[in-house]
């Protein structure tokens, strides 16, 4: 991460399972501020991934996707629950804009892109004066590419070789961006 120009929106990208969400949760846990937004969590049954939940940083959750979910919105083997994405994810971003000092977007990926309302809420959060910490899928798509190309966005690729260093730096960067932390 460069020390040249500190951008207000910081995203991690990298292979699935590399530790992006773990780093975000650890960094947020070190801050003593109001944090809005959401994260996604993997759901497993009998050792197999069967889907994902979407969780509001302030409480509340919903089903983001499941292998057995009937939905017109499909990403790979998963049916995407656009209603819960909007009920939980979009509302979490809106509430975060109404008073948080940091907004978490974990993650912006193909499932989240099934909703134009989500895309609009994500852009609104990025355009706000509130810093965003998130993860962004490592794949090309018009919306994802536009987010990465923004002047106020820095994307850090997480690898096995740098994840311990990145883990140590993210909380310090956030404190500098938000002006302290308490």
VMD Tcl script that draws the C-alpha trace (Angstrom):
set ca {
  {0.00 0.00 0.00}
  {1.42 3.25 -1.07}
  {2.16 6.11 1.29}
  {2.03 8.64 -1.57}
  {-1.65 9.58 -1.69}
  {-4.03 8.23 0.90}
  {-7.31 7.37 -0.78}
  {-10.46 7.28 1.35}
  {-11.82 3.99 -0.01}
  {-9.77 0.85 0.50}
  {-10.62 -2.54 -1.03}
  {-8.94 -5.90 -0.68}
  {-9.01 -8.40 -3.53}
  {-7.57 -11.85 -3.99}
  {-8.37 -15.52 -4.24}
  {-11.33 -16.94 -2.32}
  {-10.33 -18.04 1.17}
  {-7.14 -15.94 1.29}
  {-8.33 -14.01 4.39}
  {-9.88 -10.78 3.10}
  {-12.90 -10.86 5.44}
  {-10.73 -11.92 8.38}
  {-8.48 -8.89 7.87}
  {-11.45 -6.53 7.59}
  {-13.08 -7.88 10.74}
  {-9.80 -7.64 12.68}
  {-9.20 -4.05 11.52}
  {-12.74 -2.97 12.37}
  {-12.42 -4.66 15.77}
  {-9.47 -2.39 16.60}
  {-11.46 0.77 15.93}
  {-13.65 2.41 18.53}
  {-16.07 4.05 16.11}
  {-19.54 3.51 14.71}
  {-19.22 1.21 11.69}
  {-22.00 0.67 9.18}
  {-22.35 -1.59 6.18}
  {-22.31 -5.36 5.80}
  {-20.25 -8.47 5.34}
  {-20.99 -11.85 3.80}
  {-20.37 -15.17 5.48}
  {-20.03 -18.62 4.07}
  {-22.64 -21.19 5.09}
  {-21.54 -24.84 5.29}
  {-23.39 -28.09 5.84}
  {-21.53 -31.38 6.36}
  {-18.26 -29.68 5.42}
  {-19.57 -28.39 2.07}
  {-20.30 -24.79 1.18}
  {-24.01 -24.45 0.48}
  {-24.26 -20.69 0.27}
  {-23.72 -17.29 1.80}
  {-25.48 -15.05 4.30}
  {-25.39 -11.25 4.30}
  {-24.92 -9.65 7.73}
  {-25.54 -6.03 8.74}
  {-22.66 -4.64 10.85}
  {-25.30 -3.32 13.27}
  {-27.25 -6.57 13.52}
  {-29.64 -8.45 11.33}
  {-28.91 -10.86 8.53}
  {-30.41 -12.62 5.57}
  {-29.78 -15.29 3.00}
  {-27.64 -14.00 0.15}
  {-27.41 -17.24 -1.83}
  {-27.93 -20.97 -1.55}
  {-27.31 -23.91 -3.84}
  {-30.95 -25.01 -3.46}
  {-32.54 -21.54 -3.75}
  {-34.90 -21.14 -6.70}
  {-34.14 -17.72 -8.15}
  {-34.00 -16.06 -11.55}
  {-30.62 -14.66 -10.40}
  {-27.90 -17.31 -10.63}
  {-24.18 -17.13 -9.98}
  {-22.60 -20.47 -10.71}
  {-24.46 -23.11 -8.71}
  {-26.05 -20.54 -6.39}
  {-29.47 -18.95 -6.53}
  {-29.19 -15.34 -5.34}
  {-31.78 -13.93 -2.96}
  {-32.09 -10.38 -4.27}
  {-34.80 -9.53 -1.73}
  {-32.47 -10.17 1.25}
  {-29.56 -8.50 -0.55}
  {-31.63 -5.35 -0.76}
  {-33.35 -5.71 2.63}
  {-30.09 -6.26 4.51}
  {-27.26 -5.01 2.27}
  {-28.77 -1.88 0.76}
  {-30.34 -0.84 4.08}
  {-27.05 -1.43 5.89}
  {-25.31 0.93 3.48}
  {-28.08 3.53 3.83}
  {-27.94 3.35 7.65}
  {-24.15 3.58 7.51}
  {-24.42 6.79 5.51}
  {-26.67 8.24 8.18}
  {-24.06 8.43 10.90}
  {-21.19 5.96 10.70}
  {-17.55 6.97 10.47}
  {-16.70 3.93 8.35}
  {-18.70 1.80 5.93}
  {-17.83 -1.84 5.33}
  {-18.72 -3.47 2.00}
  {-17.63 -7.09 2.18}
  {-18.06 -7.88 -0.66}
  {-18.78 -6.41 -4.04}
  {-19.00 -9.41 -6.35}
  {-21.23 -11.06 -8.90}
  {-23.97 -11.94 -6.41}
  {-24.27 -8.35 -5.23}
  {-24.41 -7.16 -8.83}
  {-27.79 -8.89 -9.31}
  {-29.36 -5.74 -7.84}
  {-29.33 -2.29 -9.41}
  {-30.41 -0.91 -6.02}
  {-27.29 -2.40 -4.48}
  {-25.08 -0.91 -7.17}
  {-26.65 2.53 -6.62}
  {-26.20 2.26 -2.83}
  {-22.56 1.20 -3.27}
  {-21.82 4.18 -5.52}
  {-23.60 6.50 -3.09}
  {-21.41 5.18 -0.26}
  {-18.24 5.61 -2.34}
  {-19.28 9.16 -3.29}
  {-19.98 10.12 0.32}
  {-17.46 11.70 2.66}
  {-17.38 8.49 4.72}
  {-14.47 6.10 4.11}
  {-15.28 2.64 2.76}
  {-13.39 -0.54 3.61}
  {-14.33 -3.52 1.52}
  {-13.53 -6.46 -0.62}
  {-14.02 -6.57 -4.35}
  {-14.13 -9.64 -6.53}
  {-11.06 -10.22 -8.66}
  {-12.89 -10.43 -11.96}
  {-13.63 -8.07 -14.81}
  {-17.10 -6.60 -15.15}
  {-18.20 -3.07 -16.07}
  {-19.33 -2.16 -12.53}
  {-16.37 -3.74 -10.72}
  {-13.93 -2.20 -13.19}
  {-15.52 1.24 -12.68}
  {-15.16 0.94 -8.89}
  {-11.50 -0.07 -9.19}
  {-10.81 2.82 -11.61}
  {-12.12 5.53 -9.27}
  {-9.57 8.14 -8.19}
  {-10.61 7.73 -4.54}
  {-10.23 3.92 -4.46}
  {-7.14 1.91 -3.63}
  {-7.23 -1.83 -4.26}
  {-4.74 -4.08 -2.49}
  {-4.22 -7.60 -3.77}
  {-3.99 -10.03 -0.87}
  {-1.70 -13.04 -1.32}
  {-0.29 -15.70 0.97}
  {3.00 -13.82 0.84}
  {1.67 -10.41 1.92}
  {-1.39 -11.12 4.04}
  {0.39 -10.81 7.39}
  {1.86 -7.45 6.36}
  {-1.46 -6.23 4.99}
  {-3.20 -7.32 8.18}
  {-0.86 -5.11 10.22}
  {-1.24 -2.10 7.94}
  {-5.01 -1.94 7.31}
  {-6.08 -0.80 10.82}
  {-3.35 1.86 10.88}
  {-4.44 3.10 7.45}
  {-8.06 3.27 8.59}
  {-7.11 5.27 11.67}
  {-5.23 7.73 9.49}
  {-8.12 7.99 7.01}
  {-10.80 8.53 9.66}
  {-8.64 10.73 11.83}
  {-7.83 8.69 14.89}
  {-10.42 6.18 15.85}
  {-12.15 7.26 19.00}
}
mol new
graphics top color blue
foreach p $ca { graphics top sphere $p radius 0.5 }
foreach p [lrange $ca 0 end-1] q [lrange $ca 1 end] { graphics top cylinder $p $q radius 0.2 }
display resetview
